[in-house]
Each structure stands twice: as structure tokens, then as C-alpha cells.
């Protein structure tokens, strides 16, 4: 099911629409009665963990340190 929402309405009530997306609903955002973009939940299968830098060091690894080791 697609919900249609205006851009101004989305900005003013963002948290409400975030909850809808978290529930699995998609939104089509309009600007001046024309479709602008779609917001939809991401598919969990699309994301795969490559590396978790917090396992190397608590708080992660700085980008500077990471790039110096490449």
C-alpha cells in the first residue's frame, strides 16, 4: 500500500512518517502535485556486514588511521 504525502507535510510530521516506514509502509512524496520521490523500508537482505570496526577497537577506528594502513 502506498501513502501519498506532500513535502511540507512530511517535513512537519517527519517522526509520524518514520514510524509508518518502520512498519513496512511506503510513501510517495509530492511537491506541487508532482511525485518527487518514494520512501520505502530497506530490504534486510540488501545489507551485509563487511567489517565491524567496533570489534577491532571500542568506539571504532578513525578514518585517518584506516587510510594510513591501506
Secondary structure, 3 states (H helix, E strand, C coil): CEEEEEHHHHHHCHHHHHHHHHCCCEEEEEECCEEEEEECCCCHHHCCCCCCHHHHCCCCCCHHHHHHCC
